[in-house]
Amino acid sequence: MRNWVLAGSSSVDLRSYACALALLVGALTTHPLLGQRDDDNVDWRYHGNTLDNQRFQDVDQINPHNVAKLKPAWIFHTGVLGDPNMAMEMTPIVVNGVMYVPTGDDDVFALNATTGKQIWAYHPTDMTAPSTLPICCNNDNRGVALADGKIFVARLDANLVALDAKTGTVVWKTTVDLPTNGASMTIAPQIVDNTVVVGVSGAEFAVRGHVDAYDQKTGKLVWRFWTTEPNSWGGDTYLTGGASVWGNPSYDPDLHMLYFATGNAYPWPSPCAFFGVMPVGCPGNGREGTNLYSTSIVAVDSRTGKYKWHFQFVHHDMWDFDGPQPTVLLDVHGIPAIEHTSKTGYMFILDRRTGESVFPYQEAPVPTEPAWESPWSTQPVSSIESLTQHSVGPCIAIVAGCVPVPAGVVPAPMWSPYEPTAMAFQPWAGGGMEWPPAAYSPRTHFIYSHANGGEPCIS
């Protein structure tokens, strides 16, 4: 499940304010577009700028010496008041001077990137009102994709729509899943050769996750990969096991491999243990096992959707330790690698050919009592330094320092199963890394990412 409000963020009631988009430019620039020079590429063609999701743009015009002089070039008001749960978490794409911007309610605008003037607008009048759909946790659309003269929109009602990039008219629409089952899509689609790839969310409503590839010209399903693997689940719980895909996948065309991270297993922790309410004889969650491929990094063949490898960063997840941040492809000492950081706060860098970890990690022993919820006995702990506080002491780390654990609450280590006794541990569902994407610079060889303050759980 995605966190409702990020630590340290502020919220605005969108019932009162329409959404707006602003473009900043340097006060001294003589060029109309951000960072534009005659010899520069200023397109942002994919959600992550490139298929590897590095989000790196090779321009130098904005630098530490002039960044403070940025000022608004234009502001575009969408005029969309939206549902009160609507969020603007999108990354616009820019191709040939046209910017494509979605709202959290799946409206799409094509704008002149120089002036902010609207070229066309798409409003999904055939979609059920988002306020009536079972959506977790905000109404989001993190971005659209462009290929074959079409804009692809993954909608909240689990429909994939192709729009004519010049006019905004609907070319085709296909049903990816059923919103009546709790499925939705907030993902930015990825372009993979002649297909467009999307993944569904809905783990909070017992949806079985999947990643699909659709033909760009017709909207016909090309392949589907289910994100719950039957043999690692108790009984038939894999059919309702969740493992949502929130983040835009990364793609290596040379290896013909597509990579994505998955979210929590369902239910978490258990219907009768939520917020620590556990009656005697509680039946548990009924999903014994590691629960693959929930809370995992997964690689599939981009042409067929066939499984290649996985790395599970949380076994038998019962804390909502999602992996909502998009995966990033990079090279590490000549090794083609993939990076991902989840809500655990631990970063893993793997050989993207095999899924083997490039840096050491430990399958660390973790608490296993009470045993009624079938907790796994070890969990992956990376040797890469974490930006997230992992608590085991008598206080809870916050941005400003540390606060004592409340009286009557037992301080507990991360990975603690839920108990009738009130506990405090961190991170929890709102800790570690959330949805905002990371970036990688081949110049500095740095990975750039946010880190939440480690929102504690008191259960």
C-alpha positions in Angstrom: 0.0 0.0 0.0 1.2 3.5 -0.8 1.5 6.0 2.0 -1.3 8.5 2.1 0.9 11.5 3.1 4.7 11.6 2.9 6.6 12.4 6.0 7.4 16.1 6.0 5.0 17.0 3.2 2.1 19.3 3.2 -1.3 18.8 1.7 -3.7 21.0 -0.1 -7.5 20.5 -0.2 -8.1 20.2 -4.0 -11.7 20.8 -3.6 -10.8 24.4 -3.1 -7.8 24.8 -5.4 -7.4 23.8 -9.1 -4.1 22.2 -10.1 -1.5 24.2 -11.8 1.8 23.4 -13.6 4.7 25.8 -13.5 7.9 25.9 -15.6 11.0 27.6 -14.2 13.7 29.2 -16.3 16.9 31.0 -15.6 16.7 34.7 -15.4 19.7 35.2 -17.6 18.8 32.6 -20.3 18.1 33.8 -23.8 16.6 30.4 -24.8 12.9 29.6 -24.5 13.1 26.1 -23.1 14.7 24.9 -19.8 18.3 24.2 -20.4 18.0 24.5 -24.2 21.1 25.1 -26.4 21.4 24.5 -30.1 23.5 21.3 -29.5 21.5 20.0 -26.6 18.7 17.4 -26.5 15.9 18.9 -24.3 13.4 16.2 -25.0 12.2 14.1 -22.0 10.9 11.2 -24.0 10.1 8.7 -21.3 8.9 8.8 -17.7 12.5 8.3 -16.6 13.9 10.3 -19.5 15.5 7.1 -20.9 14.4 3.5 -20.9 16.9 2.8 -18.0 15.0 5.3 -15.7 18.2 7.2 -14.9 16.4 10.6 -15.2 19.7 12.2 -16.2 19.7 15.2 -18.6 23.0 16.1 -20.1 22.7 19.9 -19.9 24.8 22.4 -18.0 23.0 25.7 -18.3 21.5 25.5 -14.8 24.2 25.1 -12.2 24.9 26.0 -8.5 25.9 29.5 -9.5 22.6 30.5 -11.2 20.0 28.2 -9.8 18.8 30.8 -7.3 17.9 33.0 -10.2 15.3 30.7 -11.6 11.9 32.4 -12.1 8.5 31.3 -13.5 8.4 31.3 -17.3 4.7 30.3 -17.4 2.0 28.8 -15.3 -0.7 26.6 -16.7 -4.0 26.1 -14.7 -5.6 22.8 -15.5 -9.1 24.0 -14.4 -9.5 20.6 -12.9 -10.7 20.8 -9.3 -10.7 17.0 -9.0 -11.6 14.6 -6.2 -10.3 15.6 -2.7 -8.0 12.6 -2.9 -6.4 13.7 -6.2 -2.6 14.1 -6.2 -0.2 15.5 -8.8 2.7 13.1 -8.8 3.3 13.0 -12.5 6.5 13.5 -14.5 5.7 15.4 -17.7 7.2 14.1 -21.0 8.4 16.6 -23.6 9.0 15.7 -27.2 9.6 18.1 -30.1 8.5 21.1 -28.0 5.2 19.6 -26.8 4.7 18.8 -23.1 2.2 16.1 -22.1 0.8 16.4 -18.6 -1.8 14.2 -16.8 -3.7 15.1 -13.7 -4.4 12.7 -10.9 -7.9 12.0 -12.3 -6.5 11.0 -15.7 -7.1 14.2 -17.6 -4.3 14.8 -20.1 -3.1 18.1 -21.5 -0.8 18.8 -24.5 1.0 22.1 -24.0 3.4 24.2 -26.0 6.5 23.7 -23.8 7.8 27.2 -24.6 4.7 29.2 -23.8 2.5 26.9 -21.7 -0.4 27.3 -24.2 -2.8 24.4 -24.4 -2.8 22.5 -27.7 -5.5 19.9 -26.7 -7.1 18.4 -23.6 -8.5 14.9 -22.9 -11.1 14.4 -20.2 -12.1 10.8 -19.6 -15.9 11.3 -19.6 -16.5 7.5 -20.0 -14.8 6.8 -16.7 -16.6 6.2 -13.4 -16.0 9.0 -10.9 -12.7 8.3 -9.1 -14.4 9.0 -5.8 -16.5 5.9 -6.3 -13.6 3.6 -7.3 -11.8 1.5 -4.7 -8.4 3.2 -5.1 -5.4 3.2 -2.8 -4.1 5.6 -1.7 -4.6 8.8 -3.8 -6.0 9.4 -7.2 -2.7 9.4 -9.1 -1.4 9.3 -12.6 2.4 9.4 -12.6 2.8 10.1 -16.3 1.9 9.1 -19.8 4.0 7.5 -22.5 4.5 8.4 -26.2 5.1 6.1 -29.2 3.7 5.4 -32.6 2.1 8.8 -32.7 0.0 8.0 -29.6 -0.1 9.0 -26.0 -0.8 6.1 -23.7 -2.7 6.7 -20.5 -3.1 4.1 -17.6 -6.3 5.0 -16.0 -7.7 4.7 -12.5 -10.5 2.4 -13.7 -7.9 -0.1 -15.0 -8.3 0.8 -18.6 -5.4 1.6 -20.9 -6.2 4.3 -23.5 -4.3 5.4 -26.6 -4.8 9.0 -27.7 -3.8 10.6 -31.0 -0.7 12.6 -30.0 -1.7 15.5 -32.3 -5.3 15.8 -31.4 -6.0 14.0 -28.1 -8.8 11.9 -29.6 -9.2 8.3 -28.5 -7.6 5.8 -30.9 -8.4 2.7 -28.8 -9.2 1.6 -25.3 -8.6 -1.8 -23.7 -9.6 -3.2 -20.3 -6.5 -4.3 -18.3 -8.5 -5.4 -15.2 -11.8 -4.7 -13.5 -12.2 -1.8 -11.1 -15.2 -3.7 -9.6 -12.6 -6.2 -8.3 -10.5 -3.4 -6.7 -8.0 -3.1 -9.5 -6.7 0.3 -10.7 -3.6 1.8 -12.4 -1.6 4.8 -11.3 1.6 3.7 -13.1 3.4 5.6 -15.9 3.4 3.1 -18.8 6.7 2.0 -20.4 7.5 1.7 -24.1 9.0 -1.6 -25.0 9.6 -2.0 -28.8 6.2 -2.2 -30.4 4.3 -2.6 -27.1 3.3 -0.5 -24.1 3.7 -2.1 -20.7 1.6 -1.4 -17.6 1.0 -2.9 -14.2 -2.0 -2.9 -11.9 -2.4 -2.0 -8.2 -5.1 -3.1 -5.8 -3.3 -5.3 -3.3 -5.4 -3.5 -0.5 -8.5 -5.0 -2.1 -7.2 -8.6 -2.7 -6.4 -8.1 -6.3 -3.8 -10.4 -7.9 -1.2 -8.3 -9.4 0.1 -8.5 -13.0 2.2 -6.7 -15.6 0.9 -6.6 -19.2 2.3 -5.7 -22.6 -0.2 -4.4 -25.2 0.3 -3.9 -28.9 0.7 -0.1 -29.6 -1.4 -0.1 -32.8 -4.4 -2.2 -31.7 -4.4 -2.4 -27.9 -4.3 -6.2 -28.0 -2.8 -8.1 -25.1 0.7 -9.5 -26.1 1.7 -11.1 -22.8 0.9 -11.1 -19.1 3.1 -11.8 -16.1 1.3 -12.6 -12.8 3.2 -11.2 -9.8 2.1 -13.9 -7.4 3.7 -17.3 -7.8 1.5 -20.1 -6.6 4.0 -22.4 -4.9 5.2 -19.9 -2.3 1.8 -19.2 -0.8 -0.4 -21.1 1.6 -3.4 -22.8 -0.2 -4.8 -20.6 -2.9 -4.0 -17.3 -1.3 -1.9 -16.3 -4.3 -5.1 -15.6 -6.1 -5.7 -12.6 -3.9 -2.1 -12.0 -2.9 -1.6 -8.5 -4.2 2.0 -7.6 -5.2 0.9 -4.4 -7.0 3.2 -2.7 -9.5 3.4 1.0 -8.7 6.6 2.2 -10.4 7.4 2.6 -14.1 9.5 -0.4 -15.2 13.0 -0.1 -16.6 14.0 -1.8 -19.9 17.3 -3.1 -21.3 16.8 -3.6 -25.1 20.2 -5.3 -25.5 19.3 -8.0 -22.9 15.6 -8.0 -23.9 14.8 -7.7 -20.3 12.1 -5.7 -18.4 12.5 -4.9 -14.7 10.0 -3.8 -12.1 9.5 -3.8 -8.3 6.4 -5.1 -6.6 4.4 -4.1 -3.5 3.0 -5.7 -0.4 1.3 -9.1 -0.1 -2.3 -9.2 0.9 -3.5 -9.2 3.7 -1.1 -7.4 5.9 -0.6 -8.2 8.6 -4.0 -10.0 9.2 -7.6 -8.9 9.3 -7.7 -9.6 13.0 -4.3 -8.1 13.8 -4.6 -4.7 12.3 -3.5 -2.1 14.8 -2.6 -4.8 17.2 -6.1 -6.1 17.8 -5.5 -9.9 18.1 -8.1 -12.1 19.8 -7.0 -15.4 21.3 -6.9 -18.1 18.6 -6.5 -15.6 15.7 -6.3 -17.7 12.5 -3.4 -15.7 11.0 -3.3 -14.5 7.5 -3.4 -17.9 5.8 -0.6 -17.2 3.4 2.3 -19.2 4.8 5.6 -19.0 2.8 7.8 -16.3 1.3 4.9 -15.1 -0.9 6.8 -14.6 -4.2 6.9 -12.3 -6.1 5.5 -9.7 -3.7 8.0 -7.1 -2.4 10.5 -8.2 -5.0 12.6 -6.9 -7.9 11.5 -9.0 -11.0 13.1 -9.5 -14.4 11.1 -10.9 -17.3 11.8 -11.4 -21.0 10.5 -8.2 -22.7 9.3 -10.1 -25.7 7.3 -12.8 -24.0 6.8 -11.8 -20.4 8.5 -15.0 -19.3 10.2 -15.1 -15.9 14.0 -14.5 -15.9 14.9 -13.9 -12.2 13.8 -12.3 -9.0 15.2 -10.8 -5.8 12.8 -10.6 -2.9 13.7 -7.8 -0.5 11.1 -8.7 2.1 10.1 -12.3 2.7 6.4 -12.9 3.8 5.8 -9.1 4.0 3.4 -8.1 6.7 4.5 -4.5 7.2 3.5 -3.0 3.8 7.2 -2.7 2.8 6.3 -1.9 -0.8 8.7 -1.2 -3.6 6.9 1.8 -5.2 10.1 3.5 -6.4 10.9 2.8 -10.1 14.0 0.6 -10.7 17.1 2.2 -12.2 19.6 0.7 -14.6 23.3 1.7 -14.4 26.8 0.3 -14.7 28.9 -0.5 -11.7 32.6 -1.2 -12.4 31.6 -2.6 -15.8 28.7 -4.7 -14.5 25.3 -4.0 -16.0 23.4 -3.4 -12.8 19.9 -2.5 -11.5 19.2 -0.4 -8.4 16.1 -0.3 -6.2 15.3 1.0 -2.7 12.0 0.1 -1.0 10.1 1.2 2.1 12.6 -0.9 4.1 15.1 1.8 3.4 17.6 -0.7 2.2 19.2 -0.2 -1.2 20.1 -3.2 -3.4 22.2 -3.1 -6.5 22.1 -6.3 -8.5 23.6 -7.7 -11.7 20.7 -7.1 -14.0 21.7 -10.2 -16.1 21.3 -12.6 -13.2 19.7 -10.9 -10.2 22.9 -11.6 -8.1 23.8 -8.8 -5.6 26.8 -6.7 -6.6 27.4 -5.7 -3.0 27.2 -8.0 0.1 24.0 -8.4 2.0 22.9 -10.6 4.9 19.9 -12.8 5.4 19.7 -11.5 9.0 17.8 -13.4 11.7 14.7 -11.5 12.8 12.0 -12.0 15.4 9.6 -14.9 14.9 7.3 -14.6 17.9 4.4 -14.7 18.1 4.5 -17.4 15.4 0.7 -17.4 14.6 1.3 -15.2 11.5 4.0 -17.4 10.0 6.8 -14.8 10.0 9.9 -15.7 8.0 13.0 -16.3 10.1 15.4 -14.1 8.1 15.2 -10.9 6.1 17.7 -9.3 3.6 19.8 -6.5 5.1 22.0 -4.6 2.6 25.6 -3.6 3.4 24.9 -0.3 1.4 24.5 2.5 3.9 20.9 3.3 4.5 19.4 6.8 4.7 16.5 5.5 6.8 16.6 5.2 10.5 16.1 1.6 11.7 15.1 1.7 15.3 15.9 -0.8 18.1 16.4 1.6 21.0 14.3 3.4 23.5 13.4 6.3 21.2 11.8 7.1 17.8 14.0 8.9 15.3 12.4 11.9 13.7 13.6 14.7 11.4 14.5 17.0 14.4 16.1 14.2 16.5 14.6 11.6 18.7 11.6 11.3 20.9 11.0 8.8 23.7 8.8 5.8 23.2 5.4 6.6 24.9 4.8 5.0 28.2 3.3 1.6 28.0 4.8 1.0 24.5 7.5 -1.5 24.0 10.4 -0.5 21.7 11.0 -3.2 19.2 13.3 -3.9 16.3 12.3 -3.7 12.7 10.7 -6.9 11.3 8.9 -7.5 14.6 5.6 -9.4 14.1 2.5 -7.8 15.5 1.6 -8.5 19.2 -1.2 -7.7 21.5 1.2 -5.5 23.5 1.7 -2.1 22.0 5.1 -1.8 20.2 7.0 1.0 18.5 9.4 0.3 15.6 10.6 2.0 12.4 10.5 2.2 9.5 7.0 1.1 8.9 4.6 1.5 5.9 5.5 5.2 5.5 9.3 4.8 6.1 12.2 4.2 3.8 11.7 5.3 0.1 8.2 6.0 -1.2 7.0 6.7 -4.8 9.3 9.7 -5.9 11.8 8.3 -8.4 15.5 8.1 -7.8 18.1 9.4 -10.4 21.6 8.4 -11.4 24.3 10.5 -12.9 26.9 8.8 -15.1 29.0 12.0 -14.5 29.2 11.8 -10.7 28.4 8.1 -10.4 26.0 9.1 -7.6 22.4 7.8 -7.1 20.1 10.6 -6.0 17.0 9.8 -3.9 14.8 11.0 -1.1 14.5 9.3 2.2 11.5 9.5 4.5 12.1 10.2 8.1 11.3 6.6 9.1 7.6 7.0 10.2 7.3 4.8 13.3 4.6 2.2 13.8 2.9 2.1 17.2 0.7 -1.0 17.2 
